[in-house]
Amino acid sequence: MQPRVSLCELVEIAVEIERNGRAFYAENAKNMSTPAIKDVFAYLAGEEEKHISLFQKLANALCAEETASSYADDYYAYINALAGEHVFTKQNSGYVRAQNITKAGEALDIGIAFEKDSILFYETMKPLFPEEERYMIDLLIEEEKGHFKTLREAKDALLNHL
């Protein structure tokens, strides 16, 4: 039987995802030559900072009062696997990933994939949160969808100028 991930651990994974997203976007904001693309990445780095703050508040509340959950082992196995597949769950992976990028289109594609993966991860973990906390996850998911849209629009604009 696979060990269960606690709600506290899920929130800590989410914090790491957001930290890596912030590092990825901040590094690309420094490295891109197109001002409009730099602005998109700088904006998204700031947004990820807000998400870190939100998840840290959740962690403070939930980790102090960790309780056993009654979800099936296969649900936890799925969440563990999903977290393991996320491109930005390992420490410093956002920064490292940004170091190898040479083109704006590549950075935008990775950002788009990151936002899609984040939406899926947060949608999957939402049922594990207490009912009164789920609205925060819903707000975060809506923001991630907005980030996805911002990145798609930047990608479309970039393609239209080629």
Secondary structure, 3 states (H helix, E strand, C coil): CCCCCCHHHHHHHHHHHHHHHHHHHHHHHHHCCCHHHHHHHHHHHHHHHHHHHHHHHHHHHHHHCCCCCCCCHHHHHHHHHHHHHCCCCCCCHHHHHHHCCCCHHHHHHHHHHHHHHHHHHHHHHHHHCCHHHHHHHHHHHHHHHHHHHHHHHHHHHHHHCC
